[in-house]
Amino acid sequence: MNAFRILPHQSILLVLLLTLSLTRVHAQDVSHSLAERYASGSIDTSDIAKAALDDVIDARVEIDRMYSAQRIACYDRFFASSCMNDVREKQRAALSKIRKIEVEANAFLRKEKAAERDRALAEREVRAKQKPDRSIPITGKTREPAAEVPDASKASNASNASNASNASDASDAKVPSKPPGNSEP
């Protein structure tokens, strides 16, 4: 019976090894179950895409938590760097599986947003074509010319011409002319 006696440091090591083996299995289960739930091409609505992104975030947190525990356990080993490399590689493999789901969900949501923008733009164009053009042109050529009264227009033109000639005479009178004998040095 003494052969089955476990020392305290051995019990810690045993618990650590069991934890490592369970976390490896659990991390693979998380990524596999997510990959099975959201198989390639199964994301076909925005609700499914949003749910997939939420599940990816939860799975990423769980994978990081599990593999950080494994990295801590590697410090107790003699070849810690080899153990750390193995843990990183397993973590990378698990994260790459869920990354594919994340990429597919984001691509679907981008396509949905682009399609929604295209629909809104087409809708605006249809509304713009249906509305009559209410703008007033700047040149004013679309207005109907007023009926001309020949007497009134001739009288106003004649008075404008006489006012203009009187104004030019008045401006000439205001400018003093220089006397011919006074020149400035």
Residue pairs with C-beta under 8 A, 6 or more apart in sequence:
6 14
13 76
16 73
16 76
19 69
19 73
20 69
20 70
20 73
23 66
23 67
23 69
23 70
24 66
24 70
24 90
26 62
26 66
27 62
27 63
27 66
27 67
27 90
27 91
27 94
28 94
30 59
30 62
30 63
30 94
31 59
31 63
31 93
31 94
31 95
31 97
31 98
32 97
34 55
34 56
34 59
34 97
34 98
34 101
35 97
35 98
35 100
35 101
37 55
38 48
38 52
38 55
38 101
38 104
38 105
40 100
40 104
41 104
42 48
43 49
43 52
43 101
43 104
43 105
43 108
44 108
46 108
46 109
46 112
48 105
49 105
49 106
49 108
49 109
49 112
50 105
50 109
52 101
52 102
52 104
52 105
53 102
53 105
53 106
53 109
55 101
56 98
56 101
56 102
56 105
59 98
60 95
60 98
63 91
63 94
63 95
63 98
64 91
67 87
67 88
67 90
67 91
67 94
70 87
70 90
71 84
71 87
73 83
74 80
74 83
74 84
74 87
77 83
136 142
